[in-house]
Amino acid sequence: MRALLTKLLLAALPVVFLAGCVDYGKVDQGRTVAFDPVKKTVTIIRDKANDAQKPDYTYLPALTYQLPTVPAEMGPDPKAGLRMKLDADKGQIVLYDPAKQNFETIAIQIVDKQEGIDRKHPLVFDSATGKAKPFPVVDKDKKIITIYSGRQKLLVSFTVPEAYSDLPASAWDAGDEVRIYYKEDGKALRLMNVSKTDIFKK
């Protein structure tokens, strides 16, 4: 009996060894700050908190991945944006500056703030077309920027210091949240656009 058990254990060792050596890969998640469909790359700021309700986009440096080579492993193209955080109570907005490769906290002057605005609210959703209204909205004449945050259920209008008044609307936008599966650093095997994926849709 002992000899039989010894043989069985020896036979199982290669299987255990192989299982221990399997590279299951890694998962990264963050907010898109750049997307290049020509070079097939996406750049993200990693979410350090990994909490959908309280994300923490403070990880540096920004991480760039090559897109999956297999089309079926690629979700909808991610939208890029530079807004990392909006704190209407403190009157602050945090942007990622690609040139400086760092964050910049900007003091904003609140013009109007409306809370409890869900994604189907008439102020942010056009029932006639069945589509969300486009944000951010930049009024160049009044120099007022209006942002909607679905996660915060917040619609806010504000002004910024003159030095930032010429930034494009995309700078004030929040990039899509993406989830990346990879085994080799910088090379995505699978990319899921979390912001554009309805996990409850059958």
Buried (B, 14 or more C-beta within 10 A) or exposed (E): EEEEEEEEEEEEEEEEEEEEEEEEEEEBBBBBBBBEEEEBBBBBBBBEEEEEEEBBBBBEEBBBBBBBEEEEBBBEBBBBBBBBBBEBEEEEBBBBEBEEEEBEEBEBEEBEEBEEBEEEBEEBBEEEEEEEEEBBBBEEEEBBBBBBBBEBBBBBBBBBEEEBEEBEBBBBBBBBBBBBBBEEEEEBBBBBBBBBBEEEEE
